[in-house]
Amino acid sequence: MKLMTFNILANGEKEAGDRKNNIQQVIARHNPDILCMQEGGAGDFWEGMIKENNFVFSENTEGAYHPSVYSRYPVSEYITVDFFNPGGIYFKIPFRDAQLIVLNVHLPWKVTADTERLAILDELLSTYCTDSNQYICICGDFNSRSAGEYGEEWQVKYLSSLSGLAQTVSNDEWVAATDFVKMHGFTDSYRYLHSARGYSQHHGVEEMRQRHPEMLQQFSQDDIKGRFLPAGIRVDYIFVNDKLLSCLSSCDIDDAPFTFNSSDHSPVIAEFHEG
């Protein structure tokens, strides 16, 4: 079983141009059984994507930055989680000897929103993730780095500025959300298998040109000739409980050039043994 999480940036359009066809090609190449997207999935184009990829279940929450989910497995239960923005989707599918519980989340983006992210995760974990007899996955865009993974200085400075801070956040800050999930028994699938940095977020060139043009001076002409700047931080995750970890066979971040130009996030893809 292959699960993929992918923030597609503004429904694959508007910001950085129309990228929907590129995104569809990325999805088709990875051929996921379960697809968790953030920032889109609404409209006729995505209805076509559902058919092309043989998904039998789909759910899209309203809002440009909200999540959507797609599954080739029958879904026994799903709940739209709308007590926070952008939001989340909970769903269950039969898997091996039990149920696979998946939470697709898109947490608030500001660097300064650690307290809000913690409150959201506390509610999510206590409501949906207490049964250790089930396979549980929490994935999506956490808008939070991990302890010890500081990211590129320019990236952290840029996000700190967008969050209204006069100073760049320290290395000890902006990790509370991922720390919280780990403290509750969940494992970061990518870090479990890899030591490479695994950056998953990169910002648009035009976005930075409009907001902080002076920061572009540190990049080469090759870096700014495309849609997006080099990747600078990891904020997208697939967390699993111990029962699902025992089935994990791979977890990778797709940073190939074509994928890189499809969104300001790279997809994270994990595979699990079914038998």
Residue pairs with C-beta under 8 A, 6 or more apart in sequence:
1 33
1 34
1 73
1 95
1 100
1 271
1 272
1 274
2 30
2 31
2 32
2 33
2 34
2 269
2 270
2 271
2 272
3 32
3 33
3 34
3 35
3 36
3 102
3 137
3 139
3 238
3 269
3 270
3 271
3 272
4 27
4 30
4 32
4 34
4 35
4 36
4 267
4 268
4 269
4 270
5 36
5 37
5 38
5 104
5 139
5 140
5 141
5 236
5 237
5 238
5 267
5 268
6 23
6 26
6 27
6 35
6 36
6 37
6 38
6 263
6 265
6 267
6 268
7 37
7 38
7 39
7 106
7 140
7 141
7 236
7 263
7 264
7 265
8 19
8 23
8 37
8 38
8 39
8 40
8 41
8 262
8 263
8 265
9 15
9 16
9 19
9 39
9 40
9 263
9 264
9 265
10 39
10 40
10 64
10 65
11 20
11 39
11 40
11 41
11 42
11 43
11 64
12 18
12 19
12 20
12 22
12 23
12 40
12 45
12 262
12 263
13 19
13 20
15 204
15 207
15 264
16 204
16 206
16 207
16 227
16 228
16 263
16 264
17 227
19 261
19 262
19 263
20 45
20 46
22 258
22 261
22 262
23 262
23 263
24 45
24 49
24 52
25 258
25 262
26 254
26 258
26 259
26 262
26 267
27 35
27 49
27 53
28 52
28 53
30 254
30 267
30 269
31 53
32 53
32 269
33 71
33 72
33 73
34 69
34 70
34 71
34 72
34 73
34 93
34 102
35 53
35 55
35 69
35 70
35 71
36 67
36 68
36 69
36 89
36 102
36 104
36 139
36 140
37 67
37 68
37 69
37 70
37 104
38 65
38 66
38 67
38 68
38 86
38 104
38 106
38 140
38 141
38 265
39 64
39 65
39 66
39 86
39 106
39 141
40 46
40 64
40 68
41 58
41 60
41 67
41 68
41 70
42 60
42 62
42 68
46 60
46 68
50 58
50 70
53 70
53 72
54 72
55 70
55 71
55 72
56 71
56 72
56 73
56 74
57 69
57 70
57 71
57 73
57 74
57 75
57 78
57 91
58 68
58 69
58 70
58 71
59 68
59 69
59 78
59 80
59 89
59 91
60 66
60 68
61 67
61 68
61 80
61 82
61 87
61 89
63 85
63 86
63 87
65 85
65 86
65 106
66 85
66 86
66 87
66 106
67 86
67 87
67 88
67 89
67 104
67 105
67 106
67 140
68 89
68 104
69 78
69 89
69 91
69 102
69 104
71 91
71 93
73 93
73 94
73 95
74 93
74 94
75 91
75 92
75 93
76 92
76 93
76 94
76 99
77 90
77 91
77 92
78 89
78 90
78 91
78 92
79 89
79 90
79 91
79 128
80 87
80 88
80 89
81 87
81 88
81 89
81 90
81 103
81 105
81 124
83 120
83 123
84 107
84 108
84 116
84 120
85 108
86 106
86 107
86 108
87 105
87 106
88 103
88 104
88 105
88 106
88 124
88 140
89 103
89 104
90 101
90 102
90 103
90 128
91 101
91 102
92 99
92 100
92 101
92 102
92 134
93 99
93 100
93 102
94 100
95 135
95 274
96 135
96 247
96 274
96 275
98 133
98 134
98 135
98 243
99 134
99 135
100 134
100 135
100 136
100 137
100 244
101 128
101 129
101 131
101 134
101 135
101 136
101 137
102 136
102 137
102 138
102 139
103 124
103 128
103 129
103 136
103 137
103 138
103 139
103 140
104 139
104 140
105 120
105 124
105 138
105 139
105 140
105 141
105 142
106 140
106 141
106 143
107 113
107 117
107 120
107 121
107 140
107 141
107 142
107 143
107 144
107 177
108 116
108 117
108 120
108 143
109 143
110 143
110 162
110 163
110 164
111 159
111 160
111 162
111 163
111 165
111 169
111 173
111 174
112 163
112 164
112 165
113 143
113 163
114 144
114 173
114 174
114 176
114 177
115 176
117 142
117 143
117 144
117 176
117 177
118 176
118 177
118 180
121 177
121 180
121 181
122 180
124 138
125 138
125 181
125 184
129 136
129 138
129 184
129 241
132 185
132 241
132 242
132 243
133 243
134 243
135 240
135 241
135 243
135 244
135 247
136 186
136 240
136 241
136 243
136 244
137 238
137 239
137 240
137 241
137 244
138 181
138 186
138 237
138 239
138 240
139 237
139 238
139 239
139 268
140 236
140 237
141 235
141 236
141 265
142 177
142 178
142 181
142 235
142 236
142 237
143 177
143 235
144 174
144 175
144 176
144 177
144 178
144 235
145 151
145 174
145 175
145 178
145 233
145 234
145 235
146 175
146 178
146 179
146 188
146 191
146 234
147 175
147 178
147 179
149 197
149 233
149 234
150 156
150 171
151 199
151 232
151 233
151 234
152 199
152 230
152 232
152 233
153 168
154 215
154 218
154 232
155 201
155 203
155 232
155 233
156 168
156 169
156 174
156 232
156 233
157 168
157 215
158 203
158 208
158 212
158 215
159 233
160 167
160 168
160 169
161 212
162 211
178 188
178 237
181 237
181 239
182 188
182 239
185 241
185 242
186 239
186 240
186 241
187 239
187 240
187 241
187 242
187 245
188 237
188 238
188 239
189 237
189 238
189 239
189 240
189 245
189 248
189 251
189 268
189 270
190 198
190 234
190 237
190 238
190 251
190 252
190 253
190 268
190 270
191 198
192 245
192 248
192 251
193 248
193 250
193 251
194 251
194 252
197 234
198 234
198 253
199 231
199 232
199 233
199 234
199 253
199 255
199 266
200 231
200 233
200 234
200 235
200 236
200 253
200 255
200 265
200 266
200 268
201 231
201 232
201 233
201 234
201 235
201 236
201 264
201 265
201 266
202 228
202 229
202 230
202 231
202 232
202 260
202 264
202 265
202 266
203 228
203 229
203 232
203 264
204 227
204 228
204 229
204 264
205 216
205 224
205 226
205 227
205 228
205 229
206 227
208 215
208 216
208 229
209 216
216 224
219 229
219 230
223 229
223 230
226 261
227 261
228 260
228 261
228 264
231 255
231 260
231 266
234 253
235 265
236 253
236 265
236 266
236 267
236 268
237 268
238 251
238 268
238 270
240 248
240 270
244 272
247 272
247 273
247 274
248 270
248 271
248 272
249 271
249 272
249 273
250 269
250 270
250 271
251 268
251 269
251 270
251 271
252 268
252 269
253 266
253 267
253 268
253 269
254 266
254 267
254 268
254 269
255 266
259 266
259 267
260 266
